[in-house]
Amino acid sequence: MPSLDEPVQIGGCTIPNRLYRAPLLECAGNGPGAVDTLIDELEPTAASGVGLVFQGASIVTEEGGCAAPNMTRVHDPDFVAELERLTGTIHDHGGRLFLQLAQGGLRSMEVWHAQYRQRNPALEQLAVSRPPWQLRLLDRAGLIGLSPRVLDTGEIYDLAEQFGRVAGYAADAAYDGIHLSGANMSLLQQFCSPFYNRRDDEFGPDPGEPAAGGRRFLEAVHDAVREHAGDIPLVTKVPAETAAPKFVRRHLSFEDAVGLSCDLVDAGYDAVVPVEVSTFWDMSIVRGAYPDRAWDAEDLQGEYASAFGGPLKARAVSLLNSVQARRFDRDPGWNADLCRAVRERVDVPVLCEGGVRERQTCDRLLGDGDRERPAATPAADLVGMGRPFYAEPRLGARLLGGHDVLCESCNNCTIPQVAGEPGRCRTPSIVRERARLDEQGAYETADAGTDD
């Protein structure tokens, strides 16, 4: 069985080890300092020995589609060309860098962020079909603001072509691969989901195959990527909507996600990232504790009110957040069963992420046993983490050296991002411990460091 520090192939790209940084919000935007911000965010990860770095969701369209403040757009080839400084920096440390491409659709900021909507009243959201009645009800109640534009068949092909063009820009800027944001309520998930997709053309569901429309769109994206970017490695998240609320009757099942993963591999995808999610943007994505410290932060109350449309609405969102935190407990490697089911049926790498915090969990997911314990059935070929990199930007040094990470999944790093704050650990005990380890030199090399 492979160990965490062994290399692996994704398409034609050799990844030096099996640890990856899952896509996160870098909050870099597109301003004059955007490239420097991305370097500041991602270089420490590569320098600590992490083999594969996913740059967080980057928007392929010129307008709309951002799910959170300060996301980076990559529709402009001149801007993407400047990112060669970033790819060069990652390569200098021996790492590989994949760019995640996204479009928010009905999850875009103009739907949920009240102040952004006021500043951009003409923005429409790209929609696969008429929004579900649950979202329309929230719209009528004034909790969100919908202005959907349902894509026609030709526009869908145009959108797939845009994904391909951007992949070509990325290849020219020396990115090692492309990662599609196919989950977390992105537009790509909306194509796959029978909750959102009720089309009656070729991009709609088929009887007995609810994800057929999404599969065809992802196949069109694959073809466009191959046209514009050649054989660059292509990876996508694949959603199983198993965390959907009970009132959502039409959603992707566990078996639907396994079947969709197999179909996409047959279509030419070089790796898949199966994830269990909801039909909504909720705590199923960032499972863990209710982030009370972040919600109670006095300096952010005005920003929360601006984002959600007033202090009362912000409070309502925080209460809903609290309820969901109790529903979605952090189960280390919560996507493991889905990843294992997919891995048993495909011949490309399967990537697993979701609540991984301990080195032992990494080894277990890879099926790497020890003398005291027989090897488990592998769930994945690579193991990823997200939020722990906010707590320890150079965590690869300690994790590859055999130690656990510091992150406690308190989620105090995530909620402030709705107010435009960068992702960073806000838990004093973790910040102090990281400083102590840093002073000891724990982050200097991949095999250095101690918890003593």
C-alpha positions as CSV (number, residue, x, y, z in Angstrom):
1,M,0.0,0.0,0.0
2,P,1.3,3.5,-0.8
3,S,2.4,5.9,2.0
4,L,1.7,9.6,2.2
5,D,5.2,10.5,1.0
6,E,5.2,8.4,-2.2
7,P,4.7,10.0,-5.6
8,V,1.6,9.5,-7.7
9,Q,0.5,10.2,-11.3
10,I,-2.5,12.4,-12.3
11,G,-2.6,12.2,-16.1
12,G,0.9,13.0,-17.3
13,C,1.8,14.9,-14.1
14,T,3.9,13.4,-11.4
15,I,2.9,14.5,-7.9
16,P,5.8,14.2,-5.5
17,N,3.7,12.9,-2.7
18,R,0.0,12.2,-1.9
19,L,-0.8,15.1,0.3
20,Y,-2.7,18.0,-1.2
21,R,-4.1,21.4,-0.2
22,A,-7.8,21.4,-1.0
23,P,-9.2,24.5,-2.6
24,L,-9.7,27.4,-0.2
25,L,-10.6,31.1,-0.5
26,E,-7.3,33.0,-0.9
27,C,-9.3,36.3,-1.0
28,A,-6.8,37.7,-3.6
29,G,-9.3,39.4,-6.0
30,N,-7.9,40.8,-9.2
31,G,-6.3,44.1,-8.1
32,P,-2.7,45.1,-8.5
33,G,-1.6,43.0,-5.6
34,A,-3.5,39.9,-6.5
35,V,-0.6,37.8,-7.7
36,D,1.5,38.7,-4.7
37,T,-1.4,37.8,-2.4
38,L,-1.7,34.4,-4.1
39,I,2.0,33.8,-3.7
40,D,1.9,34.8,0.0
41,E,-1.0,32.4,0.5
42,L,0.3,29.4,-1.5
43,E,4.1,29.4,-1.4
44,P,4.3,28.4,2.3
45,T,2.3,25.3,1.5
46,A,4.6,24.2,-1.3
47,A,7.7,25.1,0.7
48,S,6.5,22.8,3.5
49,G,6.6,19.8,1.2
50,V,2.9,19.5,0.2
51,G,3.0,17.7,-3.2
52,L,-0.2,19.2,-4.8
53,V,-1.7,22.6,-4.3
54,F,-5.2,23.5,-5.6
55,Q,-5.6,27.2,-6.1
56,G,-9.1,28.0,-4.8
57,A,-12.2,28.5,-6.9
58,S,-11.5,31.1,-9.6
59,I,-14.4,32.5,-11.7
60,V,-14.4,31.9,-15.5
61,T,-16.9,34.6,-16.4
62,E,-16.4,38.3,-16.6
63,E,-19.4,39.2,-14.5
64,G,-21.3,37.5,-11.7
65,G,-20.7,34.0,-10.4
66,C,-18.6,34.9,-7.3
67,A,-19.8,32.9,-4.3
68,A,-17.9,35.0,-1.8
69,P,-16.1,38.4,-1.6
70,N,-12.6,38.9,-3.1
71,M,-12.7,35.8,-5.3
72,T,-10.3,35.8,-8.3
73,R,-11.6,36.0,-11.9
74,V,-9.6,34.2,-14.6
75,H,-11.5,35.2,-17.8
76,D,-8.8,37.6,-18.8
77,P,-5.8,36.0,-20.5
78,D,-3.5,39.0,-19.7
79,F,-4.2,38.5,-16.0
80,V,-3.7,34.8,-16.1
81,A,-0.4,35.3,-17.9
82,E,0.8,37.3,-14.8
83,L,0.1,34.2,-12.7
84,E,3.2,32.5,-14.2
85,R,5.0,34.2,-11.3
86,L,2.9,32.1,-9.0
87,T,3.3,28.8,-10.8
88,G,7.1,29.4,-11.0
89,T,7.2,30.0,-7.3
90,I,5.4,26.7,-6.5
91,H,7.6,24.8,-9.0
92,D,10.7,26.2,-7.3
93,H,9.7,24.3,-4.2
94,G,9.0,21.1,-6.1
95,G,5.3,21.3,-5.8
96,R,2.5,21.1,-8.4
97,L,-0.3,23.7,-8.8
98,F,-3.7,23.0,-10.3
99,L,-6.2,25.9,-10.9
100,Q,-9.8,25.3,-9.7
101,L,-12.4,26.8,-12.2
102,A,-15.8,27.8,-11.0
103,Q,-19.1,29.7,-11.6
104,G,-21.5,30.2,-8.7
105,G,-24.8,30.2,-10.6
106,L,-27.6,30.5,-8.0
107,R,-25.0,30.5,-5.2
108,S,-23.5,33.8,-6.4
109,M,-23.1,36.8,-4.1
110,E,-25.8,38.8,-5.8
111,V,-28.3,36.2,-4.4
112,W,-27.3,36.2,-0.7
113,H,-25.1,39.3,-0.1
114,A,-27.4,42.2,0.4
115,Q,-24.9,45.0,0.0
116,Y,-23.3,43.5,-3.1
117,R,-26.7,43.2,-4.6
118,Q,-27.5,46.8,-4.0
119,R,-24.2,47.8,-5.6
120,N,-24.8,45.6,-8.6
121,P,-28.6,45.7,-9.2
122,A,-28.4,44.6,-12.8
123,L,-26.5,41.4,-12.2
124,E,-28.3,38.2,-13.1
125,Q,-27.4,34.6,-12.0
126,L,-26.7,31.9,-14.6
127,A,-29.3,29.2,-14.0
128,V,-29.8,25.7,-15.3
129,S,-33.6,25.9,-14.8
130,R,-36.1,27.9,-13.0
131,P,-35.0,28.1,-9.4
132,P,-36.5,25.5,-7.0
133,W,-39.6,26.6,-5.1
134,Q,-37.6,26.6,-1.8
135,L,-35.3,29.3,-3.2
136,R,-38.3,31.2,-4.7
137,L,-39.9,31.2,-1.3
138,L,-36.8,32.7,0.3
139,D,-36.8,35.3,-2.4
140,R,-40.4,36.3,-1.7
141,A,-39.6,36.5,2.0
142,G,-36.8,38.9,1.3
143,L,-34.0,36.7,2.6
144,I,-32.3,36.3,-0.7
145,G,-32.6,38.1,-4.1
146,L,-33.1,36.1,-7.2
147,S,-32.6,37.4,-10.7
148,P,-32.0,34.2,-12.7
149,R,-31.2,33.9,-16.4
150,V,-31.9,30.4,-17.5
151,L,-29.3,29.4,-20.1
152,D,-30.4,28.2,-23.5
153,T,-28.7,25.2,-25.2
154,G,-26.3,27.4,-27.2
155,E,-25.3,29.4,-24.1
156,I,-24.4,26.2,-22.3
157,Y,-22.1,25.2,-25.1
158,D,-20.6,28.7,-25.0
159,L,-20.1,28.3,-21.2
160,A,-18.3,25.0,-21.7
161,E,-16.1,26.6,-24.3
162,Q,-15.3,29.4,-21.8
163,F,-14.1,26.8,-19.3
164,G,-11.9,25.4,-22.0
165,R,-10.5,28.8,-23.0
166,V,-9.5,29.6,-19.4
167,A,-7.9,26.2,-19.1
168,G,-5.8,27.1,-22.1
169,Y,-4.8,30.4,-20.4
170,A,-3.8,28.4,-17.4
171,A,-1.7,25.9,-19.4
172,D,0.1,28.8,-21.0
173,A,0.9,30.2,-17.5
174,A,2.5,26.8,-16.6
175,Y,-0.3,25.5,-14.3
176,D,0.1,21.7,-13.9
177,G,-3.6,20.9,-14.1
178,I,-7.2,22.0,-13.9
179,H,-9.7,21.2,-11.1
180,L,-13.4,21.8,-11.7
181,S,-15.6,23.0,-8.8
182,G,-18.2,20.4,-9.3
183,A,-19.8,20.5,-5.8
184,N,-20.6,22.9,-3.0
185,M,-23.6,24.3,-4.8
186,S,-21.6,25.6,-7.7
187,L,-23.2,25.9,-11.2
188,L,-21.5,22.6,-12.1
189,Q,-23.3,20.9,-9.3
190,Q,-26.5,22.6,-10.3
191,F,-26.2,21.0,-13.7
192,C,-25.7,17.6,-12.1
193,S,-28.5,17.9,-9.5
194,P,-32.1,16.9,-10.2
195,F,-33.0,19.5,-7.5
196,Y,-31.9,22.3,-9.8
197,N,-31.8,20.7,-13.3
198,R,-35.3,20.2,-14.8
199,R,-34.3,21.0,-18.4
200,D,-35.9,19.1,-21.3
201,D,-33.1,19.5,-23.8
202,E,-29.8,17.4,-24.1
203,F,-28.5,19.0,-20.8
204,G,-31.4,17.8,-18.8
205,P,-31.8,14.6,-16.7
206,D,-32.7,11.2,-18.3
207,P,-35.1,8.7,-16.9
208,G,-33.1,6.6,-14.4
209,E,-30.1,8.9,-14.7
210,P,-30.7,12.2,-12.8
211,A,-27.2,13.4,-13.4
212,A,-27.2,12.9,-17.2
213,G,-27.4,16.6,-17.9
214,G,-24.5,17.4,-15.7
215,R,-22.5,14.5,-17.2
216,R,-23.1,15.9,-20.7
217,F,-22.1,19.4,-19.6
218,L,-18.9,18.1,-17.9
219,E,-18.2,16.1,-21.1
220,A,-18.5,19.3,-23.1
221,V,-16.1,21.0,-20.7
222,H,-13.7,18.1,-21.0
223,D,-13.7,18.4,-24.8
224,A,-13.2,22.2,-24.6
225,V,-10.3,21.8,-22.2
226,R,-8.7,19.3,-24.5
227,E,-9.2,21.6,-27.5
228,H,-7.6,24.6,-25.8
229,A,-5.2,23.1,-23.2
230,G,-4.2,19.8,-24.8
231,D,-3.6,16.9,-22.4
232,I,-3.3,19.0,-19.2
233,P,-4.5,16.9,-16.3
234,L,-8.2,17.4,-15.6
235,V,-9.9,16.7,-12.2
236,T,-13.4,17.4,-11.0
237,K,-15.3,17.1,-7.8
238,V,-18.3,14.8,-8.0
239,P,-21.2,15.5,-5.7
240,A,-23.5,13.0,-3.8
241,E,-26.2,15.1,-2.2
242,T,-26.6,12.8,0.7
243,A,-26.7,15.7,3.2
244,A,-29.7,17.3,1.6
245,P,-32.5,18.3,4.0
246,K,-35.4,15.8,4.2
247,F,-37.8,18.2,2.4
248,V,-35.6,17.9,-0.7
249,R,-36.9,14.9,-2.5
250,R,-35.0,15.1,-5.7
251,H,-31.2,14.9,-5.2
252,L,-28.2,12.9,-6.2
253,S,-27.8,9.7,-4.3
254,F,-24.6,7.9,-3.2
255,E,-25.1,5.5,-6.1
256,D,-25.7,8.4,-8.6
257,A,-22.3,9.9,-7.6
258,V,-20.5,6.6,-8.0
259,G,-22.1,6.2,-11.5
260,L,-21.3,9.8,-12.5
261,S,-17.7,9.4,-11.4
262,C,-17.3,6.3,-13.6
263,D,-18.9,8.0,-16.5
264,L,-16.6,11.0,-16.2
265,V,-13.5,8.8,-16.0
266,D,-14.7,7.0,-19.2
267,A,-15.1,10.4,-20.8
268,G,-11.4,11.2,-20.1
269,Y,-11.1,12.8,-16.7
270,D,-7.8,12.1,-15.1
271,A,-8.9,12.0,-11.4
272,V,-12.1,12.6,-9.4
273,V,-12.8,14.0,-5.9
274,P,-16.1,12.4,-4.7
275,V,-17.8,14.4,-1.9
276,E,-21.0,14.1,0.1
277,V,-22.7,17.5,0.2
278,S,-26.1,19.1,0.4
279,T,-28.2,20.8,-2.2
280,F,-27.5,24.1,-0.4
281,W,-24.5,26.0,0.9
282,D,-24.5,24.8,4.5
283,M,-22.4,23.2,7.2
284,S,-22.2,19.9,5.3
285,I,-19.2,21.6,3.6
286,V,-17.3,22.7,6.7
287,R,-18.4,20.3,9.4
288,G,-17.3,21.0,12.9
289,A,-18.1,23.4,15.8
290,Y,-20.4,26.4,15.7
291,P,-18.0,29.4,15.2
292,D,-19.2,31.4,18.2
293,R,-16.0,33.5,18.4
294,A,-16.3,34.6,14.8
295,W,-20.1,35.4,15.1
296,D,-19.6,37.4,18.3
297,A,-16.6,39.4,17.0
298,E,-17.6,43.1,17.7
299,D,-15.5,44.4,14.8
300,L,-17.5,42.3,12.3
301,Q,-21.1,43.0,13.3
302,G,-21.5,45.8,10.9
303,E,-20.1,43.8,8.0
304,Y,-22.4,40.8,8.8
305,A,-25.4,43.2,8.9
306,S,-24.3,44.6,5.5
307,A,-23.9,41.1,4.0
308,F,-27.2,39.6,5.2
309,G,-29.4,42.7,5.0
310,G,-29.5,43.9,8.6
311,P,-28.6,42.8,12.2
312,L,-31.7,40.7,12.6
313,K,-31.1,38.7,9.4
314,A,-27.5,38.2,10.4
315,R,-28.6,36.9,13.7
316,A,-31.1,34.5,12.0
317,V,-28.2,33.2,9.8
318,S,-26.1,32.6,12.9
319,L,-28.9,30.7,14.6
320,L,-29.3,28.5,11.5
321,N,-25.5,28.0,11.5
322,S,-25.8,26.8,15.1
323,V,-28.5,24.3,14.3
324,Q,-26.6,22.9,11.3
325,A,-23.4,22.6,13.3
326,R,-25.2,20.2,15.6
327,R,-26.5,18.2,12.6
328,F,-23.1,17.8,10.8
329,D,-20.6,16.4,13.3
330,R,-17.0,16.2,12.1
331,D,-16.3,12.6,11.2
332,P,-12.6,12.4,10.1
333,G,-12.5,11.6,6.4
334,W,-16.3,11.8,6.1
335,N,-16.1,11.2,2.3
336,A,-14.1,8.0,2.7
337,D,-17.0,5.5,2.0
338,L,-18.0,7.4,-1.2
339,C,-14.3,7.6,-2.3
340,R,-13.8,3.9,-1.6
341,A,-16.9,2.9,-3.6
342,V,-15.6,5.0,-6.5
343,R,-12.1,3.8,-6.3
344,E,-13.2,0.2,-6.6
345,R,-14.6,1.0,-10.0
346,V,-12.2,3.4,-11.7
347,D,-8.6,3.2,-12.8
348,V,-7.6,6.8,-12.2
349,P,-6.6,8.5,-8.8
350,V,-9.4,9.2,-6.3
351,L,-8.8,12.2,-4.0
352,C,-10.3,12.2,-0.6
353,E,-10.8,15.2,1.7
354,G,-13.2,16.2,4.5
355,G,-12.3,16.6,8.1
356,V,-8.9,14.9,7.9
357,R,-6.8,16.2,10.8
358,E,-4.6,13.3,12.0
359,R,-1.7,11.6,10.2
360,Q,-3.2,8.2,11.2
361,T,-6.3,9.1,9.2
362,C,-4.2,9.9,6.2
363,D,-2.5,6.5,6.4
364,R,-5.8,4.8,6.9
365,L,-7.4,6.4,3.8
366,L,-4.4,5.4,1.7
367,G,-4.6,1.9,3.1
368,D,-1.1,2.1,4.6
369,G,-0.9,-0.2,7.6
370,D,1.8,-0.7,10.2
371,R,3.3,-3.6,12.1
372,E,0.6,-3.5,14.7
373,R,-2.4,-3.1,12.4
374,P,-3.1,-4.7,9.0
375,A,-3.6,-2.3,6.1
376,A,-7.1,-1.1,5.6
377,T,-8.9,-1.1,2.3
378,P,-7.7,2.0,0.5
379,A,-10.3,4.8,0.1
380,A,-8.1,7.1,-1.9
381,D,-4.8,7.7,-3.8
382,L,-4.3,11.2,-2.4
383,V,-5.5,12.9,0.8
384,G,-6.4,16.5,1.2
385,M,-7.0,19.2,3.8
386,G,-8.4,22.7,3.6
387,R,-9.0,24.7,6.8
388,P,-5.9,23.3,8.6
389,F,-3.8,25.4,6.1
390,Y,-5.4,28.6,7.6
391,A,-4.1,27.4,11.0
392,E,-0.7,26.2,9.7
393,P,0.3,27.5,6.3
394,R,3.4,25.2,6.4
395,L,1.7,22.2,7.9
396,G,3.1,19.8,5.4
397,A,6.4,19.8,7.3
398,R,4.8,18.4,10.4
399,L,2.3,16.2,8.8
400,L,4.7,14.5,6.5
401,G,7.0,14.2,9.5
402,G,4.4,12.0,11.3
403,H,2.6,14.6,13.4
404,D,-1.1,15.7,13.5
405,V,-2.2,19.1,12.5
406,L,-3.4,21.8,15.0
407,C,-6.8,22.7,13.5
408,E,-9.8,21.8,15.7
409,S,-12.5,22.5,13.1
410,C,-13.9,25.3,15.1
411,N,-14.8,27.2,11.9
412,N,-13.9,30.6,13.2
413,C,-11.8,31.0,10.1
414,T,-14.7,30.6,7.7
415,I,-17.6,32.9,8.8
416,P,-15.6,36.2,8.6
417,Q,-15.0,35.5,4.9
418,V,-18.6,36.6,4.2
419,A,-17.5,40.0,5.4
420,G,-14.5,40.0,3.1
421,E,-12.0,39.0,5.7
422,P,-9.1,36.7,4.6
423,G,-9.0,33.1,5.8
424,R,-6.9,32.8,9.0
425,C,-7.1,31.0,12.3
426,R,-8.8,33.1,15.0
427,T,-8.4,30.6,17.9
428,P,-5.9,32.0,20.3
429,S,-4.7,28.7,21.7
430,I,-4.0,27.4,18.1
431,V,-2.2,30.6,17.1
432,R,0.0,30.4,20.2
433,E,0.8,26.8,19.6
434,R,1.7,27.5,16.0
435,A,4.0,30.3,17.2
436,R,5.7,27.9,19.6
437,L,6.2,25.2,17.0
438,D,7.5,27.8,14.6
439,E,10.1,29.0,17.1
440,Q,11.2,25.4,17.5
441,G,11.8,25.1,13.8
442,A,9.0,22.5,13.3
443,Y,8.1,23.9,9.9
444,E,11.5,24.2,8.4
445,T,11.7,20.8,6.6
446,A,9.4,17.9,5.8
447,D,11.1,15.6,8.3
448,A,11.7,18.2,11.0
449,G,9.7,19.3,13.9
450,T,8.6,18.0,17.3
451,D,5.6,18.3,19.6
452,D,7.8,18.1,22.6
